[in-house]
Amino acid sequence: MDSQLYGPVLLVCIYNKLGNIITHDYFYQMFSQYGEIVKVLIFEKAKVWKTFVEFTNVHSANAALINLNNHVVFEDGSKMNIFSSKLRHIKLQNYNLGGVNYEELKT
């Protein structure tokens, strides 16, 4: 793979042709098979859904990127493209409904 991995945060773009509902739990279940998820932030909901997924380490982020990039997510052929983000961590603002901090949910 020729893309550079910057850190543990991935940018996920899902080309959602039919406007399917995509939840934080959907992203968590799909990506957690590659490592521990810290946070998920959905920041744009349109024909292209944009989401940041933060792992505890770069190795897990890399595994998810390799295995899930261009993965078809819906029967209509919608797929996701995954990019390495230059963000080191996802910062959730107070009461940000677009984000879930899974570390806080463990306590």
DRENNU-802881 format. One record per residue: x, y negated, z of N, C-alpha, C, CB in turn; residue number from 1. Coordinates in Angstrom, 3 decimals, always signed. Glycine has a CB too. Layout:
BEGIN
PT     n.east    n.north       n.up    ca.east   ca.north      ca.up     c.east    c.north       c.up    cb.east   cb.north      cb.up     n
PT          X          Y          Z          X          Y          Z          X          Y          Z          X          Y          Z   NUM
...
REM end
This chain:
BEGIN
PT     n.east    n.north       n.up    ca.east   ca.north      ca.up     c.east    c.north       c.up    cb.east   cb.north      cb.up     n
PT     +0.853     +1.180     +0.000     +0.000     +0.000     +0.000     +0.886     -1.226     +0.000     -0.964     -0.007     +1.219     1
PT     +0.576     -2.184     -0.841     +1.433     -3.346     -0.980     +0.965     -4.551     -0.172     +1.528     -3.720     -2.413     2
PT     -0.160     -4.451     +0.540     -0.589     -5.586     +1.341     +0.129     -5.558     +2.684     -2.122     -5.576     +1.539     3
PT     +0.469     -6.742     +3.172     +1.206     -6.852     +4.421     +0.225     -6.845     +5.586     +2.076     -8.133     +4.440     4
PT     +0.534     -6.062     +6.601     -0.295     -6.025     +7.798     +0.288     -7.000     +8.806     -0.379     -4.584     +8.391     5
PT     -0.492     -7.994     +9.197     -0.008     -9.058    +10.067     -0.143     -8.731    +11.542     -0.741    -10.324     +9.772     6
PT     -1.223     -8.041    +11.914     -1.472     -7.773    +13.321     -2.668     -6.860    +13.487     -1.689     -9.070    +14.084     7
PT     -3.253     -6.845    +14.683     -4.325     -5.908    +14.989     -5.726     -6.352    +14.550     -4.336     -5.660    +16.444     8
PT     -5.829     -7.482    +13.841     -7.136     -7.989    +13.418     -7.316     -7.796    +11.916     -7.291     -9.482    +13.791     9
PT     -8.466     -7.232    +11.549     -8.803     -7.032    +10.138     -9.983     -7.911     +9.752     -9.124     -5.548     +9.855    10
PT     -9.973     -8.388     +8.517    -11.116     -9.077     +7.931    -11.832     -8.066     +7.046    -10.679    -10.361     +7.116    11
PT    -13.101     -7.835     +7.333    -13.901     -6.865     +6.584    -14.973     -7.622     +5.812    -14.541     -5.797     +7.535    12
PT    -15.022     -7.409     +4.498    -16.047     -8.013     +3.648    -16.881     -6.884     +3.058    -15.412     -8.907     +2.517    13
PT    -18.176     -6.906     +3.347    -19.073     -5.890     +2.800    -19.967     -6.557     +1.775    -19.919     -5.203     +3.921    14
PT    -19.910     -6.044     +0.568    -20.727     -6.564     -0.517    -22.080     -5.884     -0.414    -20.062     -6.323     -1.922    15
PT    -22.996     -6.567     +0.268    -24.276     -6.038     +0.709    -25.352     -6.395     -0.315    -24.645     -6.586     +2.111    16
PT    -25.423     -5.629     -1.371    -26.279     -5.939     -2.521    -27.752     -6.108     -2.170    -26.146     -4.861     -3.547    17
PT    -28.262     -5.254     -1.283    -29.693     -5.282     -0.975    -30.023     -5.984     +0.333    -30.222     -3.886     -0.927    18
PT    -29.038     -6.583     +0.977    -29.296     -7.304     +2.217    -29.597     -6.399     +3.392    -30.428     -8.243     +2.023    19
PT    -28.958     -5.216     +3.449    -29.136     -4.305     +4.576    -28.691     -4.968     +5.873    -28.355     -3.001     +4.348    20
PT    -29.303     -4.569     +6.976    -28.903     -5.078     +8.283    -27.648     -4.334     +8.726    -30.051     -4.916     +9.332    21
PT    -26.645     -5.084     +9.129    -25.388     -4.507     +9.593    -25.158     -5.017    +11.017    -24.181     -4.884     +8.636    22
PT    -25.021     -4.097    +11.956    -24.891     -4.475    +13.369    -23.448     -4.327    +13.857    -25.827     -3.619    +14.238    23
PT    -23.196     -4.898    +15.028    -21.888     -4.732    +15.670    -21.621     -3.255    +15.921    -21.818     -5.527    +16.998    24
PT    -22.661     -2.537    +16.355    -22.507     -1.103    +16.624    -22.115     -0.338    +15.368    -23.801     -0.528    +17.198    25
PT    -22.633     -0.748    +14.216    -22.274     -0.116    +12.946    -20.769     -0.232    +12.709    -23.058     -0.758    +11.773    26
PT    -20.253     -1.456    +12.862    -18.811     -1.671    +12.681    -18.019     -0.894    +13.729    -18.470     -3.178    +12.763    27
PT    -18.494     -0.941    +14.978    -17.789     -0.251    +16.059    -17.682     +1.245    +15.766    -18.507     -0.479    +17.404    28
PT    -18.792     +1.856    +15.398    -18.783     +3.296    +15.130    -17.886     +3.647    +13.949    -20.200     +3.790    +14.866    29
PT    -17.922     +2.844    +12.914    -17.126     +3.139    +11.727    -15.626     +2.971    +11.989    -17.556     +2.238    +10.576    30
PT    -15.249     +1.916    +12.699    -13.835     +1.600    +12.874    -13.206     +2.257    +14.094    -13.664     +0.123    +12.971    31
PT    -13.981     +2.592    +15.116    -13.408     +3.141    +16.348    -12.822     +4.539    +16.152    -14.465     +3.183    +17.432    32
PT    -13.138     +5.196    +15.058    -12.522     +6.502    +14.811    -11.027     +6.379    +14.511    -13.227     +7.202    +13.651    33
PT    -10.547     +5.150    +14.289     -9.130     +4.929    +13.989     -8.364     +4.312    +15.158     -8.997     +4.037    +12.775    34
PT     -9.065     +3.971    +16.220     -8.393     +3.408    +17.391     -9.362     +2.626    +18.246     -7.235     +2.516    +16.970    35
PT     -8.853     +2.136    +19.359     -9.691     +1.416    +20.314     -9.996     +0.002    +19.800     -8.999     +1.350    +21.697    36
PT    -11.272     -0.332    +19.789    -11.736     -1.647    +19.332    -11.784     -2.605    +20.524    -13.143     -1.542    +18.650    37
PT    -11.244     -3.800    +20.342    -11.290     -4.830    +21.375    -12.519     -5.715    +21.166     -9.993     -5.684    +21.360    38
PT    -12.648     -6.276    +19.950    -13.749     -7.189    +19.654    -14.202     -7.023    +18.218    -13.336     -8.640    +19.916    39
PT    -15.484     -7.354    +17.987    -16.050     -7.429    +16.642    -16.777     -8.757    +16.548    -17.016     -6.214    +16.336    40
PT    -16.484     -9.524    +15.513    -17.132    -10.821    +15.300    -17.691    -10.866    +13.887    -16.137    -11.997    +15.537    41
PT    -19.016    -10.901    +13.782    -19.682    -11.089    +12.494    -19.872    -12.594    +12.335    -21.069    -10.303    +12.412    42
PT    -19.254    -13.193    +11.310    -19.330    -14.650    +11.202    -20.003    -15.139     +9.933    -17.963    -15.227    +11.276    43
PT    -20.401    -14.255     +9.057    -21.170    -14.686     +7.892    -22.085    -13.558     +7.457    -20.237    -15.113     +6.730    44
PT    -23.354    -13.896     +7.284    -24.353    -12.916     +6.855    -25.008    -13.439     +5.586    -25.420    -12.650     +7.975    45
PT    -24.606    -12.897     +4.488    -25.170    -13.276     +3.190    -25.044    -12.049     +2.301    -24.434    -14.543     +2.557    46
PT    -24.945    -12.243     +1.006    -24.706    -11.110     +0.109    -23.362    -10.465     +0.405    -24.766    -11.558     -1.359    47
PT    -22.435    -11.254     +0.940    -21.161    -10.715     +1.412    -21.086    -10.977     +2.914    -19.935    -11.361     +0.650    48
PT    -21.122     -9.907     +3.699    -20.991    -10.033     +5.149    -19.513    -10.073     +5.487    -21.707     -8.861     +5.897    49
PT    -19.133    -11.004     +6.354    -17.735    -11.125     +6.758    -17.625    -10.893     +8.257    -17.160    -12.513     +6.374    50
PT    -16.667    -10.062     +8.606    -16.508     -9.638     +9.992    -15.033     -9.502    +10.326    -17.242     -8.310    +10.247    51
PT    -14.668     -9.913    +11.543    -13.351     -9.610    +12.071    -13.474     -8.426    +13.014    -12.733    -10.839    +12.790    52
PT    -12.558     -7.483    +12.909    -12.481     -6.342    +13.821    -11.085     -6.367    +14.437    -12.770     -4.967    +13.076    53
PT    -11.040     -6.429    +15.781     -9.749     -6.453    +16.482     -9.507     -5.122    +17.184     -9.701     -7.616    +17.506    54
PT     -8.369     -4.523    +16.900     -7.942     -3.288    +17.552     -6.968     -3.623    +18.679     -7.286     -2.316    +16.528    55
PT     -6.665     -2.631    +19.514     -5.679     -2.839    +20.574     -4.260     -2.866    +20.030     -5.805     -1.755    +21.626    56
PT     -4.049     -2.304    +18.819     -2.692     -2.278    +18.274     -2.707     -2.290    +16.742     -1.941     -1.041    +18.782    57
PT     -1.567     -2.606    +16.175     -1.410     -2.716    +14.726     -1.537     -1.352    +14.045     -0.055     -3.346    +14.387    58
PT     -1.056     -0.296    +14.696     -1.125     +1.050    +14.108     -2.570     +1.445    +13.801     -0.489     +2.085    +15.059    59
PT     -3.481     +1.192    +14.733     -4.900     +1.518    +14.531     -5.500     +0.677    +13.414     -5.693     +1.304    +15.830    60
PT     -5.164     -0.608    +13.392     -5.661     -1.490    +12.329     -5.192     -0.997    +10.965     -5.190     -2.944    +12.560    61
PT     -3.939     -0.569    +10.883     -3.391     -0.072     +9.627     -4.109     +1.207     +9.185     -1.884     +0.185     +9.768    62
PT     -4.373     +2.109    +10.113     -5.075     +3.354     +9.784     -6.473     +3.059     +9.251     -5.160     +4.270    +11.019    63
PT     -7.169     +2.127     +9.888     -8.515     +1.755     +9.430     -8.457     +1.121     +8.044     -9.180     +0.784    +10.430    64
PT     -7.495     +0.245     +7.833     -7.350     -0.414     +6.531     -7.114     +0.614     +5.427     -6.191     -1.430     +6.567    65
PT     -6.220     +1.548     +5.662     -5.899     +2.565     +4.656     -7.094     +3.462     +4.362     -4.720     +3.414     +5.121    66
PT     -7.813     +3.866     +5.408     -8.882     +4.851     +5.244    -10.233     +4.270     +4.858     -9.035     +5.613     +6.498    67
PT    -10.495     +3.011     +5.190    -11.832     +2.452     +4.953    -11.900     +1.422     +3.828    -12.330     +1.824     +6.207    68
PT    -10.767     +0.932     +3.357    -10.801     -0.054     +2.279    -11.459     +0.560     +1.033     -9.364     -0.559     +1.950    69
PT    -12.392     -0.170     +0.458    -13.181     +0.247     -0.719    -14.162     +1.377     -0.415    -12.251     +0.685     -1.834    70
PT    -14.410     +1.636     +0.857    -15.353     +2.674     +1.275    -16.787     +2.233     +0.944    -15.205     +2.971     +2.800    71
PT    -17.562     +3.118     +0.317    -18.967     +2.827     +0.022    -19.761     +2.986     +1.312    -19.528     +3.770     -1.109    72
PT    -20.526     +1.955     +1.681    -21.229     +1.971     +2.963    -22.736     +2.146     +2.845    -20.944     +0.711     +3.699    73
PT    -23.294     +1.927     +1.683    -24.735     +2.089     +1.495    -25.003     +2.854     +0.214    -25.446     +0.721     +1.464    74
PT    -26.159     +3.477     +0.152    -26.520     +4.290     -1.012    -26.600     +3.476     -2.303    -27.847     +4.973     -0.766    75
PT    -26.763     +2.164     -2.192    -26.839     +1.316     -3.387    -25.457     +1.058     -4.004    -27.504     -0.015     -3.037    76
PT    -24.426     +1.629     -3.401    -23.070     +1.451     -3.926    -22.308     +0.308     -3.281    -23.127     +1.225     -5.397    77
PT    -22.925     -0.391     -2.319    -22.225     -1.470     -1.618    -20.984     -0.916     -0.947    -23.147     -2.151     -0.577    78
PT    -19.886     -1.638     -1.079    -18.649     -1.178     -0.463    -17.995     -2.296     +0.316    -17.690     -0.638     -1.516    79
PT    -17.023     -1.917     +1.129    -16.306     -2.919     +1.911    -14.872     -3.033     +1.444    -16.350     -2.578     +3.396    80
PT    -14.391     -4.254     +1.479    -12.990     -4.532     +1.234    -12.402     -5.041     +2.538    -12.795     -5.563     +0.070    81
PT    -11.236     -4.549     +2.855    -10.604     -4.873     +4.131     -9.263     -5.544     +3.867    -10.421     -3.600     +5.005    82
PT     -9.014     -6.607     +4.628     -7.790     -7.374     +4.494     -7.169     -7.558     +5.867     -8.060     -8.737     +3.821    83
PT     -5.855     -7.642     +5.923     -5.179     -7.958     +7.162     -5.369     -9.450     +7.446     -3.666     -7.579     +7.090    84
PT     -5.728     -9.770     +8.679     -5.919    -11.165     +9.069     -4.656    -11.678     +9.749     -7.146    -11.317    +10.007    85
PT     -4.389    -12.953     +9.599     -3.253    -13.555    +10.300     -3.596    -13.869    +11.756     -2.804    -14.830     +9.582    86
PT     -4.863    -13.679    +12.133     -5.246    -13.869    +13.536     -4.575    -12.802    +14.384     -6.794    -13.815    +13.711    87
PT     -4.100    -13.184    +15.551     -3.515    -12.214    +16.494     -4.601    -11.663    +17.408     -2.381    -12.869    +17.337    88
PT     -5.609    -12.489    +17.675     -6.733    -12.098    +18.528     -7.973    -12.840    +18.056     -6.440    -12.402    +20.036    89
PT     -9.123    -12.253    +18.307    -10.389    -12.925    +18.020    -10.773    -13.707    +19.266    -11.519    -11.900    +17.610    90
PT    -11.045    -14.989    +19.111    -11.482    -15.816    +20.229    -12.987    -16.027    +20.107    -10.719    -17.184    +20.259    91
PT    -13.712    -15.519    +21.086    -15.163    -15.691    +21.090    -15.513    -16.905    +21.934    -15.880    -14.419    +21.629    92
PT    -16.323    -17.789    +21.368    -16.791    -18.956    +22.108    -17.892    -18.521    +23.074    -17.306    -20.063    +21.139    93
PT    -18.146    -19.321    +24.071    -19.218    -19.004    +25.033    -20.541    -18.800    +24.319    -19.358    -20.121    +26.082    94
PT    -21.193    -17.722    +24.638    -22.524    -17.402    +24.110    -22.525    -17.232    +22.595    -23.510    -18.485    +24.497    95
PT    -21.409    -16.804    +22.030    -21.348    -16.565    +20.594    -22.083    -15.280    +20.283    -19.883    -16.498    +20.095    96
PT    -23.243    -15.387    +19.667    -24.062    -14.220    +19.373    -23.474    -13.363    +18.265    -25.450    -14.650    +18.996    97
PT    -22.505    -13.885    +17.525    -21.899    -13.132    +16.441    -20.814    -12.174    +16.901    -21.333    -14.070    +15.439    98
PT    -20.407    -12.275    +18.167    -19.285    -11.471    +18.632    -19.627    -10.578    +19.810    -18.153    -12.359    +19.003    99
PT    -18.913     -9.459    +19.892    -19.022     -8.549    +21.025    -17.611     -8.239    +21.512    -19.794     -7.237    +20.638   100
PT    -17.393     -8.422    +22.824    -16.129     -8.080    +23.455    -16.299     -6.719    +24.116    -15.687     -9.172    +24.493   101
PT    -15.748     -5.681    +23.508    -15.932     -4.320    +24.007    -15.101     -4.065    +25.254    -15.570     -3.308    +22.930   102
PT    -14.040     -4.840    +25.492    -13.267     -4.698    +26.733    -14.110     -5.118    +27.925    -11.969     -5.537    +26.674   103
PT    -14.897     -6.188    +27.776    -15.749     -6.648    +28.864    -16.874     -5.655    +29.144    -16.330     -8.020    +28.535   104
PT    -17.330     -4.958    +28.122    -18.414     -3.997    +28.310    -17.964     -2.769    +29.110    -18.960     -3.560    +26.958   105
PT    -16.652     -2.506    +29.132    -16.128     -1.343    +29.857    -16.136     -1.562    +31.360    -14.714     -1.026    +29.396   106
PT    -16.102     -2.824    +31.797    -16.010     -3.098    +33.231    -17.346     -3.067    +33.906    -15.369     -4.422    +33.469   107
REM end
